[in-house]
Amino acid sequence: MTVKDDVARLVGDALEEAQRTGALPAAAVEGVPIERPQNPEHGDYACSLPLKLAKPMRMSPMAIGEKLVALMPLRGPFDAVQVAPPGFINVRLSEAWLTQQVDLIRQEGPAYGAVHVGDGRRVQVEFVSVNPTGPLHVAHARGAVIGSALASVLEAAGYDVQREYYFNDAGNQIDQFNRSLYARYLQHFGREAELPPDGYMGDYMVDLARELAAEHGERFLEMPAEAGTAELGRLGLARMLAAIKADVQLLRVHFDLWFSERSLIDEGQLDRAMGLLRERDYVEEREGAVWFKSTSLGEEQDKVLVRSSGVPTYFATDVAYHYNKFIERGFDEVIDVWGADHQGHVSQMKQVVGALGIPSERLTLIVHQMVTLKRGDQVVRLSKRSGDLITLRELVEEVGTDACRYFFLARSPESHMEFDIELAKEQSADNPVYYVQYAHARIVSIIRLADERGIDFAEGDVSLLTHPAELALIRKMLLLPELVEMMARSLEPHHLPHYAAELATAFHTFYQQCRVVSSDPEDAAITRARLKLVDAARTVLARSLSLMSMDAPDQM
């Protein structure tokens, strides 16, 4: 339970007591709204409940607030509670309690910030899921970072998380990939071959054909064209998938499962999903094809599930995949992180889940928008290496994993983002990645200095931490558990990099105003106390970076 929860309970208990004794009239209320005031002079927390109750209770918000405050005992972390116009209840934390949290943070160590809102519920986060027909590009990197950070936040919030990559290894696009690769393979050996009209034209296909030719020689030329195309395609697809796995590892992204689309067909899950939709009267056969009756759910037109040729559409396997997620594997919640080109499929997928008999609110679809790469004021569109779109690998190699993760996470998914390559590489306070990591390195250097001087701060007295900059740093550290809870509930991990930057600022401010390691014997006690504070700050900053899968460097 966070301090914010404690404040909500304090106000809630006061309301219950006031209504029980008749001090306030009965009135229904849903939740106790608690927020952090922008102005620290208003306290650490503010509650607007009196404003919500004014109309149903037919009383002034100030009068309601005064009744509630009278029933709010100052216990535990609370030092002062007061009513402020037009009807806020402001709560201030005890400075003595604040300083005690330094020891508690150090005791929790790397687990600090964990909360239990998930209560062990099983949630699947599916992200990236790009067809293995080409290398990952910059936009894919954004989805990879968002999905992996969200999964880490959900785990910290007490969920049982499965990270998953769904890859298409069946259907028309794979056929086009196979035919394109076979044409490039023929061309490599001087044979005339035309690429299919909707084939894959990128230079990477030329490179892939050359690699396979070097390894297998002319073996596929000796086969019938259809068999050669299929076998070469199978090997090419495996190489593309291996390259994707290597690329996401560059971003420190891992998946618990790489799920094959073809397995849905081969293992009968597509048939079972279609059977359930038929039972629920959401399937119709006409014009030789099988249709999902989207119009019965408010869509403008029905969607084809199985073509007249008998080949299932990608929509059909998407249906089977979500049938597998919810019904066969029993996830409590499913989160799909999609690229901007999938925006139009969101409502359809929610409808399908409902048609399968699953409450649609158990499925969340996060759609992230496009990325514009810039070097200062200049937009970068093409790769220097290949002339094509810039790949994930190229960007990571130029700016580093940490910069990619921080910048891609720092904007909400629904906003278009600009990624400034030059800023990401800059080693100055203007670069937030450098700024945050430098704070951690500085903390480690301070603790190293204390070790070199033989200062044992294990018994430091944290009650000596009374300077405003010290207390401000502690207050900022205490926000992490609340932030984790908020991000897990809202599915918004983009708040994390901003918090890390704010924490780094609070530390830098403290460091500028408060000398930590002093050689003056009279300052020995405050030195030990401040070293404890510095060590706690290291714990929280490292935890914040860890949730973003970023390094916490010891030196820079």
KOLFITI-861914 format. One record per atom (N, C-alpha, C): x, y, z; residue in three letters. Coordinates in steps of 0.05 Angstrom, whole numbers, plus 5000, padded with zeros to 4 digits. Layout:
// KOLFITI-861914
XYZala
...
END
This chain:
// KOLFITI-861914
501749765000met
500050005000met
501850255000met
501150444983thr
502750684981thr
501750895000thr
503351115003val
502551335021val
499951465010val
499751474984lys
497351584971lys
494851414980lys
495151154981asp
492950984990asp
492351045020asp
494451095036asp
493951165064asp
492351425067asp
492951625049val
491451875050val
488551825043val
488151665022ala
485351605013ala
483851465036ala
485151285049arg
483851145071arg
483251325095arg
485051515100leu
484651705122leu
482151875117leu
481951975092val
479552135085val
477051965085val
477351725073gly
474951545072gly
473951465099gly
475751405118asp
474851335145asp
473451575158asp
474451815153ala
473252055165ala
470452095154ala
470052045128leu
467452075115leu
465451875127leu
466451625130glu
464751415141glu
463851485169glu
465751585185glu
465051655213glu
463151895214glu
463652095197ala
461952335196ala
459052255189ala
458752075170gln
456051995162gln
454751815183gln
456351655196arg
455351475217arg
454251635241arg
455651855248thr
454852015271thr
452852235264thr
452352275238gly
450452485230gly
451852755226gly
454452765228ala
455853025224ala
455553115195ala
455352915177leu
454852965148leu
452552795139leu
450952895120pro
448752725110pro
449752505092pro
448052305088ala
448652075071ala
448952175042ala
450852065028ala
451252135000ala
453051924988ala
452351824965ala
454051614952ala
456551744940ala
458751614942val
461251714931val
462851484920val
463951524896glu
465651314883glu
468551394885glu
469951274903gly
472851334905gly
473451594919gly
475851614930val
476851854943val
479051964925val
478552194911pro
480652304893pro
482952424908pro
485352324903ile
487752424916ile
489752514894ile
490952744897glu
492852844877glu
495152974891glu
497253024876arg
499653164886arg
499353454878arg
499353644898pro
499153924891pro
501654024875pro
501154194856gln
503454314842gln
505154494860gln
503754634878asn
505154814896asn
505754664922asn
508354624929pro
508954474953pro
507954604979pro
507354864978glu
506254995001glu
503554895009glu
502154764990his
499554654995his
499654375007his
502054275013gly
502354025026gly
503353815006gly
503353565015asp
504353334999asp
502053214983asp
499653214993tyr
497353104979tyr
494953284982tyr
493153274963ala
490653434964ala
488353254956ala
486153294970cys
483653134964cys
481453324958cys
480053284935ser
477853454926ser
475153334933ser
475053144951leu
472453014958leu
470353214966leu
470953414983pro
468853604990pro
467553744966pro
469053794946leu
467853914922leu
465953724908leu
466553464908lys
464853264896lys
462253224912lys
462453264939leu
460153204956leu
458353454960leu
459253684952ala
457753934957ala
454953914946ala
454553824922lys
451953824910lys
450153614922lys
450953354924pro
449153164937pro
448553214966pro
450453334980met
450053395009met
448753665014met
448653834992arg
447454104995arg
448854265017arg
451554255016met
453154405035met
455454525020met
456654725033ser
459054845020ser
461354655022ser
463154655002pro
465454475004pro
467254525028pro
467454785036met
469154845059met
467954735084met
465354745087ala
464054635111ala
464354325112ala
464154195089ile
464553905088ile
467453845096ile
469353995084gly
472153945090gly
472753975119gly
471554175133glu
472154225161glu
471053995178glu
468753885170lys
467553655185lys
469453415182lys
470453375158leu
472253145154leu
474953175168leu
476053405166val
478653455179val
478553415209val
476253485221ala
475953455250ala
476053155258ala
475552985239leu
475452695245leu
477952545234leu
479952695226met
482352575214met
484652595234met
485252385249pro
487352395269pro
490152405256pro
491952555267leu
494652565256leu
496252335267leu
496352125251arg
497851885259arg
499751805236arg
501551625244gly
503351515224gly
504951735209gly
504651735182pro
506251925166pro
505252215166pro
502952265178phe
501652525174phe
502352725196phe
503052965187asp
503853175205asp
501753395208asp
500353455186ala
498353675187ala
496253625165ala
493753685173val
491453665154val
489853925156val
489254045134gln
487654295135gln
485954325111gln
483954495113val
482054555091val
482954805078val
482954805051ala
483755045036ala
481655105015ala
481055355010pro
479055434989pro
479855314962pro
477855244946pro
474955264950pro
473755024965pro
475554824973gly
474454594987gly
476354354986gly
478954414985phe
480954194984phe
481754125013phe
482353875017ile
483553785041ile
486553735035ile
488253895047asn
491153875042asn
492453715065asn
494153525058val
495453355077val
498453385074val
499853425097arg
502753455097arg
503953225112arg
506153115101leu
507552895114leu
509352995136leu
509752825156ser
511552885178ser
514452865169ser
516053065175glu
518853055168glu
520252825182glu
519452775206ala
520752555221ala
520152285207ala
517652255198trp
516952015183trp
518451995156trp
518652225143leu
520052235117leu
522852135119leu
524352225139thr
527152145142thr
527351845148thr
525451735163gln
525551445169gln
525351275143gln
524151385122gln
523851235098gln
526451175084gln
528451335090val
531151285078val
532051005086val
531850935111asp
532650665120asp
530850445107asp
528350495104leu
526550305092leu
527150255063leu
527750475048ile
528550445020ile
531050275017ile
532950325035arg
535450175033arg
535049875040arg
533149825058gln
532549545065gln
531249405042gln
529449535027glu
528049405005glu
529949364981glu
531849544978gly
533849504957gly
532649504929gly
533549324912pro
532649314884pro
529649264881pro
528349164902ala
525449114900ala
523849364906ala
525149584913tyr
523649824920tyr
521949914897tyr
519550004903gly
517650094882gly
515549884875gly
515949634884ala
514049424878ala
511349474893ala
509149424880val
506549444892val
504949194885val
502549164895his
501148914892his
498448944879his
498149134862val
495449184850val
494748954831val
496748824819gly
496248604800gly
495248354813gly
496048314838asp
495048084854asp
495447814839asp
497647794824gly
498247544810gly
496547484785gly
494947674776arg
493347624752arg
495147584728arg
494347404711arg
495947344687arg
495347534664arg
497347664655val
497047864633val
499047804612val
498147804587gln
499947764564gln
500348034551gln
502948104545val
503548344530val
504848244504val
503448294482glu
504448214456glu
505348464441glu
507748464432phe
508848714419phe
510848644398phe
511448844382val
513148824358val
511648664336val
511748394338ser
510148214321ser
510248294291ser
512548374282val
512948454254val
513248194237val
512048194213asn
512547964195asn
515547924191asn
516447674192pro
519347634188pro
520147634159pro
519347844145thr
519847864116thr
521848094110thr
522848214131gly
524748434128gly
525848514155gly
527948684155pro
529148764180pro
527348964196pro
527848974222leu
526349164238leu
527249444233leu
525349634231his
525949914227his
525450074252his
525950334250val
525750504273val
523050504286val
520950504270ala
518250494282ala
517750244299ala
518950024289his
518649774304his
520149794331his
522349944332ala
523849984356ala
522050114377ala
520450304369arg
518750444388arg
516850254401arg
515550084385gly
513749884397gly
515149694415gly
517649614408ala
519149434425ala
519649554452ala
520449804453val
521049934478val
518549974495val
516450064482ile
513850104497ile
512949844509ile
512849634493gly
511849384503gly
513549264525gly
516249274522ser
517949154542ser
517849314568ser
517749584566ala
517649744591ala
514949704605ala
512849684590leu
510149634602leu
510149364616leu
511349164604ala
511448904617ala
513048914643ala
515249064644ser
516749094668ser
515249234690ser
513749444682val
512149584702val
509949404713val
508649254696leu
506549074705leu
507648864724leu
510048754719glu
511248564737glu
511748704764glu
512748944764ala
513349094789ala
510749144804ala
508449144790ala
505849204802ala
504448944811ala
505848714809gly
504748464819gly
503248294800gly
503548344774tyr
502248174753tyr
504147954745tyr
502947734736asp
504447514724asp
504447564694asp
506647644683val
506847754656val
508047554637val
506847534613gln
507947374591gln
508547574568gln
511047584560arg
511847744537arg
511847574512arg
510547674491glu
510247494468glu
510547644442glu
511847504422tyr
512147594395tyr
510647404377tyr
508647504362tyr
507047344344tyr
508047384316tyr
509047174303phe
510247214276phe
508647054255phe
508247194233asn
506847074211asn
508746894195asn
508146644193asp
509646454177asp
507846294159asp
505646424152ala
503746304133ala
502246524118ala
501046464096gly
499346654082gly
500746794059gly
499346984048asn
500147104022asn
502847254024asn
503347394047gln
505847544049gln
508247364050gln
507947134062ile
510146934063ile
510546824035ile
508446774020asp
508746683992asp
510246883976asp
509547143979gln
510947353965gln
513947363973gln
514447323998phe
517247324008phe
518747093995phe
517546853994asn
518846623983asn
519446663953asn
517546773938arg
517946813910arg
520047033904arg
520047243921ser
521947453918ser
524847343923ser
525147183944leu
527747073950leu
528646883928leu
526846723918tyr
527546533896tyr
528446683871tyr
527146913865ala
527947073842ala
530747183846ala
531347283870arg
533947393875arg
536147173875arg
535346943883tyr
537146713883tyr
537846633854tyr
535846623836leu
536246573808leu
538046783796leu
537447033802gln
539047253791gln
542047233800gln
542347143825his
545147113835his
546746923817his
545446723806phe
546846533789phe
546546603759phe
545846843753gly
545746943726gly
543246853710gly
541246753724arg
538846673711arg
536946913709arg
535346923688glu
533347133686glu
530947073704glu
530147263719ala
527847223738ala
526747493745ala
524147513744glu
522747763751glu
521647733780glu
521947953794leu
520747963821leu
517747973818leu
516247843836pro
513347873835pro
512448163839pro
510248243827pro
509348533828pro
509148633856pro
508248473875asp
507948563903asp
510148433920asp
512448383908gly
514648253923gly
516148443940gly
518248333953tyr
519948483971tyr
522448573956tyr
522748833952met
524748943934met
527349033948met
527349033974gly
529649143989gly
532249003983gly
534449153987asp
537149043983asp
537648804001asp
536348794024tyr
536848574043tyr
536148314030tyr
534248304011met
533548053997met
535847963979met
537248153967val
539548083951val
541747963969val
542148083992asp
544147984011asp
543447704021asp
540847674027leu
539947414038leu
540247194017leu
539647253992ala
539947053970ala
542846983967ala
544647183969arg
547547133966arg
548546953988arg
547647004013glu
548446844036glu
547646554033glu
545146514024leu
544046244021leu
545446103998leu
546046253977ala
547446133954ala
550246043963ala
551546213979ala
554246143988ala
554245894005ala
552145854020glu
551945624039glu
550945374025glu
549045404006his
547745163994his
548345133964his
549845313953gly
550445293925gly
548045293907gly
548045133885glu
545845133866glu
543744923872glu
543744823896arg
541944603904arg
539044663896arg
538144903901phe
535244963896phe
534644993866phe
536745033850leu
536245043821leu
535644763810leu
536644563824glu
536244283815glu
533544173823glu
532044323839met
529344233847met
527244343828met
524844223827pro
522644353813pro
522244633825pro
521444823809ala
521345103818ala
519645143843ala
517345003845glu
515645033868glu
516944933893glu
518244703891ala
519544583915ala
521944753922ala
523444853903gly
525745023908gly
525045283922gly
522745393912thr
521745643924thr
521045603953thr
519645383958ala
518645333986ala
521045274005ala
522945113996glu
525145044013glu
526945284018glu
527545433997leu
529145674000leu
527845874018leu
525145904014gly
523646084031gly
523646014060gly
523545754065arg
523545654093arg
526245734107arg
528445684092leu
531045754103leu
531346064106leu
530346214086gly
530546504087gly
528946614110gly
526546504115leu
524846594136leu
526146544163leu
527446314166ala
528746254191ala
531046454196ala
532446524175arg
534646724178arg
533546994186arg
531347074173met
530147334179met
529247344209met
528047124217leu
527047114245leu
529447124264leu
531546984258ala
533946994275ala
535147274276ala
535047424253ala
536047694253ala
534247874270ala
531647834269ile
529847994286ile
530347934316ile
530847684322lys
531447614350lys
533947754359lys
535947764342ala
538447894349ala
538048194352ala
536348314334asp
535948604335asp
534448684361asp
532448534369val
531048614394val
532748574418val
534648384417gln
536548354439gln
538348594442gln
538948724419leu
540448974421leu
539049184437leu
536449174437leu
534849364453leu
534249264481leu
535449034488arg
534948904514arg
532048824517arg
530948734495val
528148634495val
528248334493val
526748194511his
526647904509his
523647824509his
523147594497phe
520447494495phe
520447214508phe
518247164523asp
517946904535asp
517046694515asp
515746794494leu
514746604473leu
514746744446leu
515746594426trp
515446684398trp
513346504386trp
511046624380phe
508646464374phe
508246454343phe
507946214332ser
507746184303ser
504846194294ser
504346364273glu
501646374262glu
500846104251glu
502745964237arg
502045704225arg
501145504245arg
502145524270ser
501345324290ser
498345344296ser
497145574292leu
494245604297leu
492645434277leu
493745414253ile
492445254232ile
493044954236ile
495644894240asp
496444614242asp
495344484267asp
495044634289glu
494144504314glu
491144534318glu
489644634298gly
486744634299gly
485444864314gly
487045054323gln
485845274339gln
484145454321gln
484945484296leu
483245644277leu
480545514274leu
480545254270asp
477945114267asp
476245134292asp
477445114315arg
475945134340arg
474845414344arg
476345614337ala
475445894339ala
473145944320ala
473345844295met
471145874275met
468645734285met
469045494297gly
466745344308gly
465345504330gly
466845634347leu
465545784369leu
464046024357leu
465146154337leu
463746384325leu
461146284311leu
461246054299arg
458845934286arg
456745884307arg
457545764329glu
455645704351glu
454245964360glu
455746184360arg
454646434370arg
453446604348arg
453146484324asp
451846604301asp
453246864292asp
455846844291tyr
457447074280tyr
458747014254tyr
458146784243val
459446694218val
457346644197val
457946724172glu
456046684150glu
457646604125glu
456546414110glu
457846324085glu
456246434062glu
457646574044arg
456446674020arg
458746733999arg
457946723974glu
459846773952glu
462246583954glu
461746343966gly
463946153968gly
465946203990gly
465546424005ala
467446494026ala
466046484053ala
467646504075val
466546504102val
467046784113val
464846904123trp
464947184132trp
464347204162trp
465647394175phe
464947474202phe
462947694200phe
460647664214lys
458447854212lys
458948104228lys
460848264218ser
461548514232ser
459248714232ser
457548704211thr
455348894210thr
453348864232thr
453148614243ser
451348574265ser
452348704291ser
454848784290leu
456148914313leu
456649214309leu
455549314287gly
455749604282gly
457749694261gly
459249504250glu
461149574229glu
459749624202glu
461049764184glu
459849834159glu
459749594140glu
461649404143gln
461649174125gln
462748934140gln
461948694130asp
462948444142asp
465848394134asp
467148224149lys
469948164143lys
470247874134lys
471947824114val
472447554104val
474247414123val
473447174131leu
475047004148leu
476646794131leu
475146664113val
476346464096val
475646534067val
477546564050arg
477046634022arg
475746404007arg
474646463984ser
473346253968ser
475246033960ser
477846103960ser
479945903954ser
480445713977ser
479145763999gly
479645604023gly
481945694041gly
483245914033val
485546014048val
484546214069val
485246174094pro
484346374115pro
485846634112pro
484446854119thr
485647114118thr
487247164144thr
488847384143tyr
490247454168tyr
488347524190tyr
486047624183phe
484047694203phe
483147434217phe
482847214201ala
481946964213ala
484046854233ala
486546874226thr
488546774245thr
488846954269thr
488347214265asp
488247394288asp
486047314307asp
483747234296val
481447144313val
482346894328val
483646704314ala
484546454327ala
486646514348ala
488346704343tyr
490446774362tyr
489246884388tyr
487247054386his
486047154410his
484246954424his
483146764408tyr
481746534420tyr
483746374437tyr
486146334425asn
488246194439asn
489046334465asn
489346594463lys
490246754487lys
488246734510lys
485746784504phe
483746804525phe
482646534534phe
481946374514ile
480446134521ile
482245894526ile
484345854509glu
485945624513glu
488145664533glu
489345904534arg
491445954553arg
490546114578arg
488146214577gly
486846324600gly
488046574612gly
489046754595phe
490047014606phe
487747174617phe
488247304639asp
486147484651asp
485947734634asp
488147834625glu
488248084609glu
490248044586glu
489648164564val
491448164541val
491848444531val
494448514526ile
495148784516ile
496648744490ile
495548854468asp
496948844442asp
498049124437asp
500649134431val
501949384424val
502349384394val
500949554380trp
500849554350trp
502049814339trp
502949794314gly
503850024300gly
501550184288gly
502250424279ala
500150614269ala
498550504246ala
499650324230asp
498250214208asp
495950024216asp
495749954241his
493649774251his
491349934264his
491450194264gln
489450354278gln
486550264270gln
486150214244gly
483450154235gly
482449884244gly
484149714256his
483349444264his
482549424293his
482849644308val
482349634337val
479549554343val
477549694332ser
474749644338ser
474049354330ser
475149264307gln
474448994297gln
475448784317gln
477848824327met
478948624346met
477348624372met
476548854381lys
474848864405lys
472248714401lys
471148754377gln
468548624370gln
468948314369gln
471148224357val
471647944355val
471847814383val
473247954401val
473547844428val
470847824442val
469148024438gly
466448014449gly
464847794436gly
465147744410ala
463747534396ala
464547264406ala
467047234416leu
468046984427leu
466946934455leu
465547134466gly
464347104493gly
466147204515gly
468147364507ile
470047474527ile
469447774530ile
469247874555pro
468748164559pro
470948324544pro
470148504527ser
472048644510ser
474048824526ser
473248894551glu
475049064567glu
477548904576glu
477448644573arg
479848484580arg
482048504558arg
481348614536leu
483348664514leu
483848964512leu
486449034514thr
487249314510thr
489049324486thr
488549514468leu
490249544444leu
491649824446leu
494249824447ile
495850064448ile
497050104420ile
496350324407val
497250384380val
499250614382val
501750564374his
503750774376his
504150894348his
504651154348gln
504751304323gln
507651294312gln
507951424289met
510451414274met
512651574287met
515151524278val
517551644288val
518851804265val
519652054271thr
521252204252thr
524052234263thr
525952134248leu
528752164256leu
529852434247leu
531452564264lys
532652814257lys
535552824266lys
537052984251arg
539753054261arg
539653354264arg
539153444288gly
538653734293gly
536053814279gly
536253994260asp
533854084246asp
533253924220asp
535053744213gln
534753604188gln
533453334192gln
531353284176val
529953034177val
531552814162val
531852584175val
533352364163val
531352154154val
531352084129arg
529351894119arg
530551624110arg
532951634100leu
534051394087leu
536651314101leu
537251054099ser
539650934110ser
542051004093ser
544251094106lys
546751134092lys
547750874080lys
547250654094arg
548350394087arg
547050274063arg
544350284062ser
542950134041ser
541150314024ser
540750554032gly
538850724016gly
535950684023gly
535450484040asp
532650424049asp
532050564075asp
529850494087leu
529150594113leu
531250514134leu
531750694153ile
533750634174ile
532850414192ile
534550214195thr
533849984211thr
534250034241thr
532949864257leu
533349874286leu
536349844293leu
537649654279arg
540449594285arg
542149834280arg
541749974258glu
543350204251glu
543050424273glu
540650464282leu
540150674302leu
541550604328leu
541250354337val
542450264362val
545450284360val
546550204337glu
549550224334glu
550550514336glu
548850704326glu
549750974326glu
549451114353glu
547051084366val
546551244390val
546651074416val
546550814413gly
546650644437gly
543850554447gly
543850334461thr
541350214471thr
539950394490thr
541350514509asp
540150674530asp
538650914518asp
539951054499ala
538751284487ala
536151204472ala
536350984458cys
533950884443cys
531650834463cys
532250694484arg
530150624503arg
528950874516arg
530651054525tyr
529651294539tyr
527951464520tyr
528951524497phe
527551704479phe
524951584468phe
525051334461phe
522551204450phe
520451184472phe
521251164497leu
519351134518leu
518251404528leu
519651614523ala
519051874536ala
516552014525ala
515451924503arg
512952044493arg
510751834494arg
508351934499ser
506051754499ser
505651624472ser
504751374471pro
504551234445pro
502951374424pro
500751504432glu
498951634413glu
500151884400glu
502351974410ser
503552224399ser
505752154379ser
505752304357his
507952274338his
510452374351his
512752244347met
515152324361met
517452384341met
519152574350glu
521552634335glu
523952544352glu
525652394339phe
528052284352phe
530452424341phe
531752594358asp
534052744350asp
536552584355asp
537752484334ile
540052314336ile
542452454349ile
542852704342glu
545052864352glu
544752904382glu
542352964391leu
541853004420leu
542252744435leu
541452524423ala
541652264436ala
544652184440ala
546352294424lys
549252224426lys
550752424443lys
549552644450glu
550952864464glu
551452784493glu
553852844502gln
554652784529gln
554653044545gln
552253134551ser
551853384567ser
549253364581ser
548753564598ala
546253564613ala
543853614595ala
544353704570asp
542053744551asp
540853474543asp
542453264545asn
541552994538asn
540452864563asn
537852824565pro
536752714590pro
537852434597pro
538652274578val
539852014584val
542452054598val
544152224588tyr
546652284600tyr
546252394628tyr
544352584630tyr
543752724655tyr
542952524677tyr
541252344671val
540252144691val
542451954698val
543851844678gln
545951644684gln
548351774699gln
548852024692tyr
551052164706tyr
550352194736tyr
547852234742ala
547052254770ala
547651994785ala
547151764772his
547751514785his
550751474788his
552251544767ala
555151524769ala
556351704791ala
555251944793arg
556152124814arg
555552004842arg
553251884846ile
552551764871ile
554551544878ile
555151374859val
557051154863val
559751264871val
560551484858ser
563151604864ser
563251714893ser
561051814902ile
560951924930ile
561251694949ile
559851474944ile
559951234962ile
562751114961ile
563951124937arg
566751014934arg
568651184951arg
568251454950leu
569951634966leu
569651574996leu
567251525004ala
566751465033ala
568251205040ala
568151005022asp
569450745028asp
572450795029asp
573550955011glu
576451005011glu
577351145037glu
575551305048arg
576251445073arg
575451285098arg
574451045094gly
573750865116gly
571350955132gly
569451095119ile
567151195133ile
564950985133ile
564150885156asp
561950695159asp
559450845166asp
557550855147phe
555151005152phe
552750835158phe
553150575165ala
550950395170ala
549250485193ala
550450625213glu
548950715236glu
548351015234glu
548451125210gly
547751405207gly
545051475217gly
544751705230asp
542251795242asp
540651965221asp
538651845209val
537151985188val
535452215198val
535052225224ser
533452445235ser
534952715232ser
537452705225leu
539052945221leu
538453075194leu
537052935177leu
536553025150leu
534153225150leu
534753475155thr
532653675157thr
532853895136thr
534953895120his
535254105100his
533054075079his
531954295069pro
529754275049pro
530554105025pro
533054125016ala
533953964993ala
533953664999ala
534653605024glu
534653325032glu
531753215033glu
530053365044leu
527253285046leu
525953265019leu
526653455001ala
525553444974ala
526453194959ala
528953114963leu
529952874951leu
528452624961leu
527952614987ile
526552394999ile
523652384988ile
522352614987arg
519652624976arg
519552514947arg
521552584931lys
521652494904lys
522052194902lys
523752084920met
524251794920met
521651644927met
520051754945leu
517651624955leu
515451614933leu
515851754912leu
513851754890leu
513851494873leu
516151354873leu
516351124855leu
514150914858leu
513550824883pro
511450624885pro
508750724874pro
508150974880glu
505651094869glu
505651104839glu
507951174828leu
508251184799leu
507850914786leu
509050704798val
508750434787val
505850354787val
504450414809glu
501650344811glu
500050494790glu
500550754787met
499050914767met
499650814739met
502150754732met
502850664705met
501650394700met
501450224720ala
500349954716ala
497349974711ala
496050164725arg
493150194721arg
492450334694arg
494050524687ser
493450674662ser
494850564638ser
496750374642leu
498350264620leu
499950484606leu
501150654622glu
502650884611glu
505450894622glu
507250724611pro
510050724621pro
511650964613pro
510551144596his
512051374587his
512551574610his
511351544633his
511951724656his
514651654668his
515651414664leu
518051324678leu
520551484671leu
521151534646pro
523551704641pro
523451984652pro
521052094653his
520752364664his
521252364694his
520252144707tyr
520752124736tyr
523752094741tyr
525151934725ala
527951894729ala
529452154726ala
528652324707ala
529952584703ala
529352764727ala
526952754738glu
526252924761glu
527752834786glu
528052574789leu
529652464811leu
532552554809leu
533652534785ala
536352624781ala
536652924787ala
534753084780thr
534753374786thr
534753414816thr
532953264830ala
532853294859ala
535453214872ala
536753014861phe
539352934873phe
541453144867phe
541653244842his
543653444835his
543253694852his
540753774857thr
540154004874thr
541153964903thr
540553724913phe
541553654940phe
544553664941phe
545853554921tyr
548753534921tyr
550053814920tyr
548753994905gln
549854274903gln
549554424930gln
547454354945gln
546854514969gln
547754384995gln
548354124994cys
549053985018cys
551653835014cys
553753915028arg
556253765026arg
555853485039arg
556653285025val
556153015034val
558452915051val
560752875040val
563052765054val
564852995063val
564953035089ser
566553245101ser
568853125117ser
571153255117ser
573453165133ser
573453285161ser
571553465166asp
571353595192asp
570053405212asp
571453335234pro
570353145253pro
567653235264pro
567153495266glu
564653585276glu
562353525257glu
562953465232asp
560853405212asp
560553105208asp
561852945225ala
561752655221ala
558952535221ala
557252635240ala
554552525242ala
552852595217ala
552952845208ile
551352915184ile
552452785159ile
555152745158thr
556252595136thr
555152315134thr
555052175157arg
553951905156arg
550951905148arg
549452095158ala
546552115151ala
546252165122ala
547852355111arg
547552415083arg
548552195065arg
550452045074leu
551351805058leu
549051605057leu
547551575078lys
545251395077lys
543251495056lys
542751755056leu
540851875037leu
541851835008leu
544451875004val
545651834978val
545351544969val
545751354987asp
545551074981asp
542651004974asp
540751114988ala
537851074982ala
537251184955ala
538351424948ala
537851544922ala
538951364900ala
541251244905arg
542451054886arg
540550814881arg
539350714902thr
537450494900thr
535050564883thr
533850794887val
531450874873val
532150944844val
534351074839leu
535051144812leu
535750894796leu
537250714808ala
537850464795ala
535350304788ala
533450304807arg
530950164802arg
529350284779arg
529350554778ser
527950684756ser
529250614729ser
531850614728leu
533250544703leu
532850254697leu
532750084717ser
532349794712ser
529549744700ser
527549894709leu
524849854698leu
524749934669leu
526550114661met
526750184632met
528850014617met
529949814631ser
532049644619ser
534449814610ser
535150014626met
537450184620met
539650124640met
542150174632asp
544450144649asp
544450354671asp
545450274695ala
545950464716ala
548950464720ala
550450644705pro
553350624705pro
554650714731pro
556950594737asp
558450674761asp
560250914755asp
560950954730gln
562551184723gln
562051264694gln
562551514688met
562151614661met
564451804653met
END
